[in-house]
Amino acid sequence: MVVRKDTKLVRFAVRNGKKLILVTLAGMIWIQPVWNVGTEWFGPASTAHAASEQAVKLSEEYITSGAKLLKYQYTTTRSGKSVKVLADVIQVDLTNPYVHLDVMTGKGGQVTTRQSVQGMARETGAVAGVNGDFFSTTGQGVALGGAVSQGTVVTSPSQLTGMYAFALRNDRTPIIDRFEFQGSVMTDSGLTFPLSGINQEAYITEPDKTYSHANKMYIYTSAWKSEDRPKDSSTTPTEVLVQGGVVQQISIKAPIPGTVPSDGYILRAHGTAADFVAANLYVGQQLDTNYRLRSLSSGQELNPADLKMMIGGHTLLVDQGKPSSFTRSVTSISGSSAVARTAIGYSQDGKYAYLIAAEKNNSSSGMTLAELQKFMAAIGIWKGLNLDGGGSTTMVDRPLAENEATLTFTTSNGDGSQRAVANGLGIYTTAPQGTLKGLKVSGASSLLIGQTAEYSLKGYDTYYNPVDASGIQATWKADNGNISWTGAGFKGVKPGTSQITAVSGDAKASMKVTVLGGSDLDSLASTTTYAPLAAGTSVSVPMQAKLKDGRSIEVPAESLTWEFKGMKAAVSGGVLTVQSVNAGAKVAYATAKYDGFSSTPIVLSTAEEQIWENFENTDYPISFKGLPSEAAGTAMVVQGTGERENSKILKLDYDLTNGTGNKFAYAEFNGTAGRGIPDGSTAMSVDVLGDSSLNWLRAEFANPDGKAVYVDLAKPLNFSGWKTLTVDLSAAGLKPSAKLKRLYLVNLEEGQDERALTGSVSFDNIKFTSPVMDGDTGLPSAKVVMTVGQKSLTVNGKKQGIDVAPLLQNDTTYVPIRYVLDHFGGQSEWNATSKKVTVLSGSNVMELTVGKKEFTMNGTRKQSTVSPIIVDGRTLVPLRLVSEALGIDVKWEKKTKSITLES
């Protein structure tokens, strides 16, 4: 589509394959002395502030010619205490002709799509990237500020107070300023009407607090993906389709169906703007548009065609090398809280751009905005602004000699995942192929004991871009016995760090590899938590460890040893097989161990199938929901027919003929809350009346933390008539107190013409197989009273002798654990070598070590204020710690020094 900007013609196009540059706060490596930020390559920079505000450079590495990744440790004082924060900064030489910055937008370069920073970087070929502008997480996924890519406006600035943007002119001069959009549409008769923006969501303007689209006219280009232009605008629009500068279609008081064509644009008009269209535009008419950006500080006009790129942000942070006043309220972005942050700025001479992110994870505590301002000033930023932060803060970079950008640090999201964001800023290289400059060892930087990993040599050229080094033959060795060379890779032998070296002729390259020990683990667990206790039972037992640094890793089978109680069993290839069950055992345990660290136990018990719902007497709501919003249908309990005429069933009728994309028809239990299922369920069965639609049939569960668990029932639904479907839940990852939220049908966009869009399926007799939690699997009810210093106790009122009296030491009561377990169920073990006590009760496993306040509970490392002790050769455990962890209520009577235990 061609439109007129001022007097120049500019083509609207979806940007694809462009290049970008970034800065972030992240991981710490190789601590060096305090760095006085100026270096010969990076240009001038101020020294770090006083000792309480120090920026220490930890390492630096080229990403490509003209861009380096610098890692920092920033020390600040918070609430009277010294705090260290990690930071990554990608500093870009704007004078280098081979490196470029550009906006990355969603998927396919289109707004309203959203994608992770890593996804955008890989899609566009960026060698590094960072998240960009703010956006409404409940909206359509459109940046609030202006975005320009290679002279083309992707989105115009919103009318919001104090919002700044970063831009680069075509001569690579950086700009940070506030901008407004100005434009107009002109008919062939010379009549004009103001344009208010390009590709903007509906919002409330500032400071006048009006609807953004009321009585206004906007342009929507093919960069706008959604058919809603925009969603939730204030009035019904009139739309005009323009192609080749000629009006092709006018739709009065109704949107034009479909997306915007790539060779045109749509004018969307409301109120008085719609009246102008109705009175003055007609099909076949020549139409011109012109627009520009205007600086709100200087009044200077700026033609978008003169810009290489622009990305919007929030408040100004640094001006003239010093922290500035905030230009808008920072309450909504938690300005005074230490969170993950992203920012961008440039040097005083304009030669260097900086992309910055403050990291918050297990290794770093994040920054307040005030701390971020000081850090930016300390590393030489002359002018800088705030970009989106919190869970959006993400940085990716391409490690030297590698081909793709990867996460620079773990995000602040609980699971370290990347948030899908509206846009980002990417770094790109256009350097030609250079000659081989150096080699680098490529492979895992950490190994588990028993794990073998392959390593290879990779090369990089004179522009620090990867080159093929596959033909290089090398000899490999390690500098100590922590790892060993197997002939095909290195194998972890014992915890510690080794340096591995590859030698090829006169060239060699090295890297450090850490073998992780049990002390590096924070938790160890399998998605399988329960299984039936019967000879011949086989269940998958994949193990995942969470490290103290926040990373989660899959633990290979060769790195684990197993302990079994109540049965004989074996684990091979990640599958546990029960060989035999001990006589009289109703419960058994399988516990994986890694270097002495025990996992959450897998509990195997006798199980029974029970009806969870037969729909005869439902006392909670069951409702229908469709996605997209056009999906229609009903979900209700009705009287069955035919072979089920004497039963009530749940009938799900669906009509998915309207809407686009993947389509869903849900039968929801108890609204969005769901309904609890038996703890430890290992299987689910449901009677289904199929419709041979070839759609998918699924169940969605919700764990207590709110995370969804999806289980396929039929994939595809290729039968008619009633059929009982049974699915294994043992490895689904269901946690205690999980709920079944809904049963639903999925109609995928791919191959949609092969599957029915209308139909009906019915459900009956939903059953779960779950453990019989009695005997050793539960806590017997009892009341036990003990008194400090007395070698006796009462159990349900009956007095019994004991050979060791409870001990009170430093306000903590200690007892031999067996006196608790004898009356409340369970067993304990003592390892004299490691001085470790292992306590099993029901589905709980607890490990305590003499003299150590750290303990594990169900495979997760925890911290206590007390630890087990040895007195006169007997090991005593803290009574309250152990009892309460196992669900036993503890009461202390100070006057009589008596302890009452109840369950």
Helices and strands as residue ranges (DSSP letters): E 2-5, E 8-11, E 54-64, E 67-78, E 81-93, E 99-105, H 117-124, E 128-131, E 147-149, E 152-155, E 165-169, E 174-177, E 179-187, E 192-195, E 197-198, E 217-220, E 238-243, E 246-251, E 264-269, H 272-280, E 287-295, E 301-302, G 304-306, E 307-312, E 316-319, E 322-323, G 331-333, E 341-346, E 352-358, E 360-361, E 364-365, H 369-378, E 383-387, G 390-392, E 395-397, E 406-407, E 423-429, E 436-442, E 446-448, E 452-453, E 456-461, E 466-467, E 475-478, E 483-485, E 490-492, E 496-504, E 507-516, G 518-520, E 521-526, E 530-532, E 538-540, E 543-547, E 552-555, G 557-559, E 561-565, E 567-572, E 575-581, E 587-594, E 597-598, E 602-605, E 607-613, E 622-627, E 632-639, G 642-644, E 648-655, E 663-669, E 675-676, E 683-691, E 696-702, E 708-714, E 720-728, E 739-747, G 752-754, E 758-771, G 775-777, E 783-787, E 792-795, E 798-801, E 807-809, E 812-815, H 818-824, E 827-831, E 836-841, E 844-849, E 854-857, E 860-863, E 869-871, E 874-878, H 879-885, E 889-893, E 898-902
